[in-house]
Amino acid sequence: MNVTLFGLGYVGSVTATCLASRGHHVVGVDTDPGKVAALNAGVPPVLEAGLDALLVDVVARGALRATDSVRDALADSDVSLICVGTPSAHNGSTDLRQVERVVREIGSVLAGSTRPHTVVVRSTVPPGTVEEVVAPLLEEASGRRIGDDLQVAMCPEFLREGTSVADFFDPPFLVVGGSPGAAAVVRELFGFVRGPVHEVELRSAESLKYACNAFHALKVSFTNELSRLYRLLDVDSREVMEVFVGDRQLNISPAYLRPGFAFGGSCLPKDLRSLLHLARMNCVDLPVLQGALASNEMVVRDVAERVLDAVESGGGQNRRVALLGLSFKHNTDDLRESPNVALAEMMLGKGLDVRIHDPHVNTAMLTGANLRYVHARLPHLQKVLHDDAADALRDAQVVLVSTSDPSVVATVLAAAPPVVIDLDGRLGRSVESLAGYQGVGW
Ligand SMILES: NC(=O)c1ccc[n+]([C@@H]2O[C@H](COP(=O)([O-])OP(=O)(O)OC[C@H]3O[C@@H](n4cnc5c(N)ncnc54)[C@H](O)[C@@H]3O)[C@@H](O)[C@H]2O)c1
């Protein structure tokens, strides 16, 4: 393909060189004349292992050249890749001016042509940027409509500085957001990539990059927080973490990474509190772990507020709310520190007429700590607990579903209540098609 690549920094120079080495014809554009001259001389504008040898080869073969002229760079181009910087502004927001300028420049050159062209954003941009900034600017500057001949896509870059050439050829996956036509162009461009290809919504492609970087940052901070405490407790955190990462079932795995409701149960909150207590005793701040508890409480509060809003927007007369699923986890009757119990408590406190059903909870069967916990938090559980899901949700304005138990799902479907808030995420297409359906985090 004939590719025009904007921004010859860390991402752009590696991308341009690697694409040229795989048979594409690439023209790079940068506003920095030093980078343009360096690239044309076969000298990498950035220091990256393996880049110099590849670059010398592709420049010598005429597969890659650089220019500061956008018109020249787009003369025979099929695809534009935007790899310019998206730095932080003073308030933390993303400064999109480099992206906007490039899109305007591309648009004004495309204005005179009917040649099909796809604009692919590789820079990291906030969700909504391609739809709300890139596409309208491109249409305005080119006088053309986004459609079959002019397409936009988001294809985030996952390379890491220092190993970027190796990462480029062996990414964890290729992700592309955009129309099927735009996705086909990106697939063709990166046809040599071995990993899986995910075609997703534009906003998902944009959001994914932030999710990855936030998770990586969280992993580092999590580990270093534990280390700061463990050192004082005479624990070698290197030994702990070496074993920790060996657990591919729970620790380094998809476990606990499915969007849904708050965590709870008899271990996670208790043990987090215990760690935080140890930290206080040793005068160590653990803001990430502290934040985990605070963030978890916010999930519950946020749902309670959404329920109140739904009741108000239904006129406020019908204050009946059904909570389906009370235990902290599927297929158990353990209510200890269940976020569903906390939610029920909150909603009862707001004067809502709460009715509860859980296929696994029977007050006559509760014993020990489980019984004591629920007595302390929901002393009137017996009165609000219904053995039959249909009874619990009869005439309810809002139904909260915290279990994907098939009998519960079938009852929700049959009742089709005005508002269904899904706290589980596995209720299935039919429930998700109900008019009043909302996901807790989607
Ligand atoms: N650096 C990384 O490891 C990495 C990894 C993945 C994604 N990203 C993302 O990729 C994007 C680029 O990052 P980077 O580290 O390569 O940035 P960089 O600052 O190294 O390079 C950006 C380049 O764009 C050029 N530029 C600015 N305006 C231009 C214009 N109008 N026309 C042509 N060129 C222009 C600059 O001169 C510079 O050479 C960012 O959004 C970044 O968040 C970076």
Ligand as a Chemical Component Dictionary entry (heavy atoms), coordinates in Angstrom:
data_LIG
# 
_chem_comp.id                   LIG 
_chem_comp.type                 NON-POLYMER 
_chem_comp.pdbx_formal_charge   0 
_chem_comp.three_letter_code    LIG 
# 
loop_
_chem_comp_atom.comp_id 
_chem_comp_atom.atom_id 
_chem_comp_atom.alt_atom_id 
_chem_comp_atom.type_symbol 
_chem_comp_atom.charge 
_chem_comp_atom.model_Cartn_x 
_chem_comp_atom.model_Cartn_y 
_chem_comp_atom.model_Cartn_z 
_chem_comp_atom.pdbx_ordinal 
LIG N1  N1  N 0  6.227  6.535  22.924 1  
LIG C1  C1  C 0  5.590  5.405  23.108 2  
LIG O1  O1  O 0  6.126  4.413  23.632 3  
LIG C2  C2  C 0  4.169  5.275  22.661 4  
LIG C3  C3  C 0  3.582  4.001  22.571 5  
LIG C4  C4  C 0  2.280  3.887  22.109 6  
LIG C5  C5  C 0  1.568  5.033  21.771 7  
LIG N2  N2  N 1  2.150  6.264  21.899 8  
LIG C6  C6  C 0  1.369  7.434  21.469 9  
LIG O2  O2  O 0  1.759  7.740  20.140 10 
LIG C7  C7  C 0  1.760  9.147  19.912 11 
LIG C8  C8  C 0  3.128  9.617  19.495 12 
LIG O3  O3  O 0  4.057  9.365  20.551 13 
LIG P1  P1  P 0  5.609  9.561  20.359 14 
LIG O4  O4  O 0  6.251  9.143  21.625 15 
LIG O5  O5  O -1 6.048  8.949  19.072 16 
LIG O6  O6  O 0  5.665  11.171 20.203 17 
LIG P2  P2  P 0  6.906  12.064 19.774 18 
LIG O7  O7  O 0  6.743  13.360 20.472 19 
LIG O8  O8  O 0  8.181  11.292 19.908 20 
LIG O9  O9  O 0  6.668  12.282 18.215 21 
LIG C9  C9  C 0  5.666  13.090 17.678 22 
LIG C10 C10 C 0  6.194  13.646 16.382 23 
LIG O10 O10 O 0  5.138  14.331 15.712 24 
LIG C11 C11 C 0  5.711  15.440 15.044 25 
LIG N3  N3  N 0  4.647  16.378 14.674 26 
LIG C12 C12 C 0  3.967  17.251 15.463 27 
LIG N4  N4  N 0  3.077  17.940 14.732 28 
LIG C13 C13 C 0  3.181  17.482 13.470 29 
LIG C14 C14 C 0  2.514  17.787 12.250 30 
LIG N5  N5  N 0  1.563  18.731 12.180 31 
LIG N6  N6  N 0  2.869  17.114 11.139 32 
LIG C15 C15 C 0  3.820  16.169 11.167 33 
LIG N7  N7  N 0  4.493  15.848 12.294 34 
LIG C16 C16 C 0  4.172  16.495 13.416 35 
LIG C17 C17 C 0  6.718  15.967 16.043 36 
LIG O11 O11 O 0  7.680  16.809 15.435 37 
LIG C18 C18 C 0  7.324  14.651 16.554 38 
LIG O12 O12 O 0  8.438  14.261 15.776 39 
LIG C19 C19 C 0  1.257  9.750  21.236 40 
LIG O13 O13 O 0  -0.136 9.907  21.163 41 
LIG C20 C20 C 0  1.620  8.712  22.259 42 
LIG O14 O14 O 0  0.781  8.790  23.395 43 
LIG C21 C21 C 0  3.434  6.395  22.318 44 
# 
loop_
_chem_comp_bond.comp_id 
_chem_comp_bond.atom_id_1 
_chem_comp_bond.atom_id_2 
_chem_comp_bond.value_order 
_chem_comp_bond.pdbx_ordinal 
LIG N1  C1  SING 1  
LIG C1  O1  DOUB 2  
LIG C1  C2  SING 3  
LIG C2  C3  SING 4  
LIG C2  C21 DOUB 5  
LIG C3  C4  DOUB 6  
LIG C4  C5  SING 7  
LIG C5  N2  DOUB 8  
LIG N2  C6  SING 9  
LIG N2  C21 SING 10 
LIG C6  O2  SING 11 
LIG C6  C20 SING 12 
LIG O2  C7  SING 13 
LIG C7  C8  SING 14 
LIG C7  C19 SING 15 
LIG C8  O3  SING 16 
LIG O3  P1  SING 17 
LIG P1  O4  DOUB 18 
LIG P1  O5  SING 19 
LIG P1  O6  SING 20 
LIG O6  P2  SING 21 
LIG P2  O7  DOUB 22 
LIG P2  O8  SING 23 
LIG P2  O9  SING 24 
LIG O9  C9  SING 25 
LIG C9  C10 SING 26 
LIG C10 O10 SING 27 
LIG C10 C18 SING 28 
LIG O10 C11 SING 29 
LIG C11 N3  SING 30 
LIG C11 C17 SING 31 
LIG N3  C12 SING 32 
LIG N3  C16 SING 33 
LIG C12 N4  DOUB 34 
LIG N4  C13 SING 35 
LIG C13 C14 SING 36 
LIG C13 C16 DOUB 37 
LIG C14 N5  SING 38 
LIG C14 N6  DOUB 39 
LIG N6  C15 SING 40 
LIG C15 N7  DOUB 41 
LIG N7  C16 SING 42 
LIG C17 O11 SING 43 
LIG C17 C18 SING 44 
LIG C18 O12 SING 45 
LIG C19 O13 SING 46 
LIG C19 C20 SING 47 
LIG C20 O14 SING 48 
# 
